[in-house]
Amino acid sequence: MQIVFAAATDVGRERDHNEDSHLVVHEHGLFVMCDGMGGHLAGEVASKLAVDTIHTIIDDYISDLDTPETPEARGRALETLIRSAVEYANRAVHALSRNEKTLGAGTTCSALLVRDGKAALAHVGDSRVYLARYGQIHQLSLDHTYAAEAIARGVLTPEEAAEIPEAAYLTRAVGPHPSVVVDTLLFDLLPGDTLLLCSDGLHGYIQSETELLDRMVQPIEEVPKQLIALANERGGEDNITAVVLRVLSEEAGDEFFDRTTQVAADLATLQHIDMFTEFSYAELSRVTQVMGTLEVADGEEILHQGECTESLYVLVEGSAQVVRDGEVLATLSAGTHFGEMALLTQRPRTATVRAAGPCRIRVLERESFYDLAQQDAVLGVKFLWKLAQTLSLRLEESCIPCKPPSGRATDQFGIFPSPFSKR
């Protein structure tokens, strides 16, 4: 996997100094963007200190990533290292913020660590990380502002949030407190992916995802220049920084392409499964990283009637038959899921599911699901909301003795989106 990059920063049209700092250490796969706050000296020094501290930690511990034996363990180690680096940066900036000359120092921070086809993101504040993939753009980071968090939790609509004076207030930053909660995301890199780390002085002027995508797919060296020029043309009231990296598809080997095909299939399948339809792309990526994979031969049992297992199964490739007491009840095709009740109960399986040809299946264990729900309450509620609706429909239909010819009796009434769905 070969990665190319470009980065640029600009003071903007209104400021007389630049409080943004950025860093690219290509040999480590490290990309960092920090936007300082707290005034001239405080903000400038805080962002530079955060960048330097992250660089030092990664430099000191990068060799530890060679120790884990399995890809899963190496992925966890990658995520842990970049999180730890930002936590160290927080402690360093917090000590700075208590100095009389740099009182109130703080900074946002978005950092990526790339290795072996995976990227680990660590994020605090309202700088952003975008991913351009297959003609679509996805915001991987969540703004830690009053407005963004209220919208994400369903408290306010985007229109309501836009009217609030405190909308842009940071709820989280590196430095103001002795410790900070760092958002992390581990995800797969695919050939052709382009990632952008940018300050709010840039993304604040982006009017649409299409506009940003059009610029992110330009030749890599042109992307930061074009984005900075755009922000300046529209006001340039803040410092502007863009760090861009791209995975070269022509340099990827066969093994990388095989994995890419599987990753793309997994994400596409989850996106169209009812249980995950309200998930953002970042949330789907988080789920896939904790799911196991089963390669099942024709005729092999995936689960057995009467056993007590604790997993949700997603059929990505192939088909399977549902059998109860020797009778075939249904045939499942790629893109369907089964076994979801085992995430909530320990009751025996009510049927056997057997592969009808070679199958590839993603498996979400109950313990992994609980960990996800504890780490990200919004993700957990989205999933449980959809599961509750599925059970509600099944219960209602089981009480209807004769379904109308058109299909489900409940279809005409519809169902409510969760409080956290996109609006």
C-alpha positions in Angstrom: 0.0 0.0 0.0 1.5 3.3 -1.1 0.3 6.6 0.3 0.9 10.1 -1.1 0.2 13.3 0.7 0.1 17.1 0.6 -0.4 19.7 3.2 -0.7 23.5 3.5 -1.7 26.1 6.0 -2.6 29.8 5.6 -3.2 32.6 8.1 -6.4 33.7 6.3 -7.5 37.2 5.5 -8.5 38.5 9.0 -5.9 37.1 11.4 -2.4 38.4 11.9 -1.0 35.1 13.2 -1.5 31.4 12.6 -2.6 29.2 15.6 -2.9 26.1 13.4 -0.2 23.4 13.5 0.1 20.3 11.4 2.5 17.4 11.0 3.2 14.6 8.5 5.7 11.9 9.4 5.4 9.7 6.3 7.7 6.9 7.6 5.4 6.4 10.6 2.1 6.9 8.7 1.4 9.8 11.1 -0.8 12.8 10.1 -1.8 15.5 12.6 -3.9 18.7 12.5 -4.3 21.0 15.5 -6.1 24.3 15.8 -5.0 26.3 18.9 -7.1 28.5 21.1 -6.6 30.9 23.9 -5.1 33.9 22.3 -2.0 34.7 20.2 0.7 33.1 22.3 -1.4 30.5 24.1 -3.1 29.1 21.0 0.0 29.1 18.8 2.1 27.4 21.5 -0.6 24.9 22.5 -1.2 23.5 19.0 2.6 23.2 18.4 3.1 21.5 21.7 0.3 19.0 21.0 1.8 18.2 17.6 5.3 17.8 19.0 4.1 15.6 21.9 2.2 13.3 19.6 5.3 13.0 17.3 7.5 12.1 20.3 5.1 9.4 21.6 4.7 7.8 18.2 8.4 7.9 17.7 9.1 6.2 21.0 6.5 3.5 20.7 6.0 2.8 17.0 8.1 -0.3 17.2 5.6 -1.8 19.7 3.2 -2.2 16.8 5.3 -5.1 15.4 4.8 -7.2 18.5 1.1 -8.3 18.3 0.7 -11.6 16.3 -2.8 -11.3 14.9 -4.3 -8.6 12.6 -7.0 -7.9 15.2 -4.4 -7.4 17.9 -2.3 -5.1 15.7 -5.4 -3.0 14.9 -6.2 -2.6 18.6 -2.6 -1.7 19.3 -2.7 1.0 16.5 -5.8 2.5 18.0 -4.4 2.4 21.5 -1.2 4.1 20.5 -2.8 7.1 18.7 -5.2 7.5 21.6 -2.4 7.5 24.1 -0.4 10.0 22.1 -3.3 12.5 22.2 -3.8 11.9 25.9 -0.1 12.6 26.5 -0.6 15.8 24.4 -3.5 16.8 26.6 -1.4 16.5 29.8 1.4 18.6 28.2 -1.0 21.3 27.0 -2.8 21.3 30.4 0.4 22.1 32.2 1.0 24.9 29.7 -2.5 26.3 30.3 -1.7 26.9 34.0 1.3 29.1 33.1 0.5 32.8 33.6 1.8 33.7 30.1 -0.2 31.0 28.4 -3.2 30.9 30.6 -6.2 29.2 28.9 -4.1 27.5 26.3 -5.9 24.7 24.4 -6.2 23.1 21.0 -8.3 20.8 18.9 -6.6 17.7 17.6 -7.3 15.3 14.8 -4.6 12.6 14.3 -4.3 9.6 12.0 -1.9 6.7 12.3 -1.8 4.5 9.2 -0.2 1.0 9.1 -0.8 -2.3 7.3 -3.9 -1.3 5.4 -5.6 0.2 8.5 -6.0 3.7 9.9 -6.6 4.7 13.5 -8.2 8.1 14.1 -8.0 10.0 17.4 -10.0 13.2 17.6 -10.9 16.0 20.0 -12.6 19.3 19.2 -14.1 20.7 16.0 -11.4 20.1 13.4 -12.6 17.5 11.0 -11.6 14.3 9.2 -13.3 13.5 5.9 -13.1 10.3 3.8 -13.7 10.4 0.0 -14.4 6.8 -1.2 -16.1 5.5 -4.3 -17.6 8.8 -5.3 -19.0 9.5 -1.8 -17.8 11.6 1.1 -18.1 10.7 4.7 -17.3 12.8 7.8 -15.5 10.4 10.1 -15.1 12.8 13.1 -17.8 14.2 15.3 -17.6 17.9 16.2 -17.3 18.4 19.9 -19.5 21.5 19.9 -22.7 22.2 21.7 -24.7 22.2 18.5 -23.2 19.1 17.0 -23.6 17.0 20.1 -27.2 18.3 20.6 -28.1 17.3 17.0 -26.4 13.9 17.4 -28.4 13.1 20.5 -31.7 14.2 18.9 -32.1 17.2 21.3 -32.1 19.8 18.5 -32.6 19.8 14.7 -29.9 21.4 12.6 -32.2 24.3 12.0 -32.8 24.9 15.7 -29.1 24.6 16.5 -28.2 27.2 13.9 -30.2 29.8 15.8 -28.3 29.3 19.1 -25.5 31.7 19.9 -23.6 29.1 21.8 -23.7 26.6 18.9 -20.0 26.8 18.1 -18.8 26.5 21.8 -16.4 23.6 22.2 -17.5 20.9 24.6 -14.2 19.1 24.5 -10.6 20.2 23.7 -7.0 19.2 24.4 -5.6 21.1 27.4 -8.3 22.8 29.4 -8.6 19.8 31.8 -6.1 17.3 33.3 -7.7 14.5 31.2 -9.8 14.3 28.1 -12.0 11.7 26.4 -10.5 11.0 23.0 -12.8 9.7 20.2 -11.1 6.9 18.3 -12.0 5.1 15.1 -10.2 2.1 13.6 -11.1 1.5 9.9 -9.8 -0.2 6.8 -8.1 1.8 4.0 -9.0 0.9 0.4 -7.3 1.7 -2.8 -8.3 5.2 -4.1 -9.3 6.5 -0.6 -8.6 10.2 0.0 -8.6 11.5 3.5 -8.7 15.2 4.6 -7.8 16.6 8.0 -8.8 20.3 8.2 -9.4 23.1 10.7 -12.8 24.8 11.1 -11.4 27.8 9.2 -11.7 25.6 6.1 -14.8 23.3 6.7 -16.8 26.3 7.9 -16.8 27.6 4.3 -17.8 24.3 2.6 -21.4 24.7 1.4 -22.0 21.1 0.4 -20.5 17.6 0.4 -20.5 17.6 -3.4 -18.4 20.7 -3.5 -15.9 19.2 -1.1 -15.8 15.9 -3.0 -15.2 17.6 -6.3 -12.0 19.2 -4.8 -10.8 16.1 -2.9 -10.6 14.0 -6.1 -8.3 16.5 -7.8 -4.5 15.7 -8.1 -3.2 15.4 -4.6 -0.9 18.4 -4.7 -3.8 20.6 -5.8 -6.3 19.7 -3.1 -4.9 21.8 -0.2 -4.3 24.8 -2.5 -7.8 24.7 -3.9 -9.5 24.3 -0.5 -7.4 27.2 1.1 -8.2 29.4 -1.9 -11.9 28.6 -1.6 -11.9 29.5 2.2 -10.1 32.8 1.5 -12.5 33.7 -1.3 -15.4 33.3 1.0 -14.0 35.4 3.8 -11.0 33.7 5.3 -11.9 34.9 8.8 -9.8 32.2 10.5 -6.6 30.3 10.0 -6.9 27.6 7.3 -5.2 24.2 7.2 -5.6 21.1 5.1 -3.7 17.8 5.3 -4.6 15.3 2.6 -3.5 11.7 2.0 -4.4 9.3 -0.7 -4.0 5.5 -1.1 -2.6 4.8 -4.6 -4.8 2.1 -6.2 -2.2 1.3 -8.9 0.4 0.4 -6.2 -1.8 -2.0 -4.4 -1.0 -5.7 -4.6 -3.5 -8.6 -5.2 -3.8 -9.4 -1.5 -4.7 -5.8 -0.8 -7.4 -5.8 -3.5 -8.8 -9.1 -2.2 -9.2 -7.6 1.2 -10.6 -4.4 -0.3 -13.3 -6.4 -2.1 -14.3 -8.0 1.2 -14.3 -4.8 3.2 -16.4 -3.0 0.5 -18.9 -5.9 0.5 -19.2 -5.9 4.3 -19.9 -2.2 4.5 -22.4 -2.3 1.6 -24.2 -5.3 3.1 -24.5 -3.6 6.6 -25.7 -0.3 5.0 -28.7 -2.1 3.5 -29.7 -4.2 6.6 -32.6 -2.7 8.5 -30.8 -3.1 11.8 -28.0 -0.7 10.7 -29.9 1.7 8.3 -29.6 4.6 10.7 -25.9 4.2 11.3 -23.4 6.7 9.9 -20.5 5.5 7.8 -18.1 5.9 10.8 -20.5 3.9 13.0 -20.7 1.1 10.4 -16.9 1.1 10.2 -16.7 0.8 14.0 -19.1 -2.2 13.9 -17.2 -4.0 11.2 -13.9 -3.8 13.1 -15.3 -5.8 16.0 -17.1 -8.4 13.9 -15.6 -11.8 13.3 -15.7 -13.6 10.0 -16.9 -17.1 9.2 -16.1 -19.0 6.0 -18.7 -21.8 5.8 -18.7 -24.7 3.4 -21.8 -26.1 1.6 -24.0 -28.0 4.0 -22.2 -26.9 7.1 -24.2 -25.8 10.1 -23.9 -22.1 11.1 -26.0 -22.5 14.2 -27.9 -25.5 15.6 -31.5 -25.7 17.0 -31.4 -25.9 20.7 -27.9 -24.5 21.3 -27.3 -21.3 23.3 -25.0 -19.1 21.4 -24.7 -15.3 21.8 -24.1 -13.9 18.3 -25.8 -11.9 15.5 -25.0 -13.3 12.0 -24.9 -11.3 8.8 -24.8 -13.2 5.6 -22.5 -11.3 3.2 -22.0 -13.9 0.5 -23.9 -17.1 -0.4 -27.2 -18.4 0.9 -28.4 -20.5 3.8 -31.5 -22.5 4.8 -33.4 -22.2 8.0 -34.5 -25.7 9.3 -36.7 -26.6 12.2 -37.3 -30.2 13.2 -36.1 -31.3 9.8 -38.4 -29.0 7.9 -37.0 -26.2 5.7 -38.7 -23.0 6.8 -36.9 -20.4 4.7 -33.9 -19.7 2.4 -31.7 -16.7 3.4 -29.9 -14.8 0.7 -26.8 -12.5 0.9 -27.7 -9.3 2.7 -29.9 -10.9 5.4 -29.2 -11.3 9.1 -30.3 -13.8 11.7 -29.8 -14.7 15.4 -30.1 -11.1 16.7 -32.2 -12.1 19.7 -29.1 -13.9 21.2 -27.6 -10.4 21.9 -30.4 -9.9 24.5 -31.4 -13.4 25.7 -29.8 -16.8 26.5 -32.7 -18.8 25.2 -31.9 -21.8 23.0 -31.9 -21.3 19.2 -35.3 -22.1 17.7 -34.0 -23.4 14.4 -30.9 -24.6 12.6 -29.3 -22.5 9.9 -27.3 -24.4 7.3 -25.2 -23.2 4.4 -26.7 -23.8 1.0 -23.4 -23.4 -0.8 -20.1 -21.6 0.3 -20.9 -18.6 2.6 -19.0 -15.8 4.1 -20.6 -14.5 7.3 -19.8 -11.6 9.6 -20.5 -12.3 13.3 -21.2 -9.8 16.1 -20.7 -11.4 19.5 -22.8 -10.2 22.4 -19.7 -9.1 24.4 -18.5 -7.0 21.5 -21.9 -5.4 21.1 -22.0 -4.5 24.8 -18.6 -2.9 24.5 -19.7 -0.8 21.5 -22.9 0.3 23.3 -20.9 1.3 26.4 -18.4 3.3 24.3 -20.9 4.9 22.1 -24.4 5.3 23.6 -25.9 6.8 20.4 -24.8 3.8 18.4 -26.2 1.4 21.0 -29.6 3.2 21.1 -29.8 3.3 17.3 -29.3 -0.5 17.2 -31.7 -1.3 20.0 -34.3 1.0 18.6 -34.3 -0.9 15.3 -34.3 -4.2 17.1 -37.3 -3.1 19.3 -39.2 -2.1 16.2 -38.5 -5.4 14.5 -39.8 -7.3 17.5 -42.8 -5.1 17.7 -43.7 -5.8 14.1 -43.3 -9.5 14.6 -45.4 -9.5 17.7 -48.2 -7.6 16.0 -48.2 -9.8 13.0 -48.3 -12.9 15.1 -51.5 -11.7 16.6 -53.2 -11.1 13.1 -54.9 -14.4 12.1 -55.0 -13.6 8.4 -52.6 -11.2 6.7 -54.1 -9.1 3.8 -53.1 -10.0 0.3 -51.0 -6.8 0.0 -48.5 -8.1 2.7 -47.9 -6.8 6.1 -50.8 -5.3 7.9 -48.5 -3.0 9.7 -46.8 -1.6 6.6 -49.5 1.1 6.0 -48.9 2.7 9.4 -45.1 3.0 9.0 -42.6 3.2 11.9 -40.9 6.1 13.6 -37.2 6.9 13.0 -35.1 6.8 16.2 -34.4 10.2 17.9 -30.8 9.9 16.5 -31.7 9.3 12.9 -30.5 11.7 10.2 -33.0 14.5 9.8 
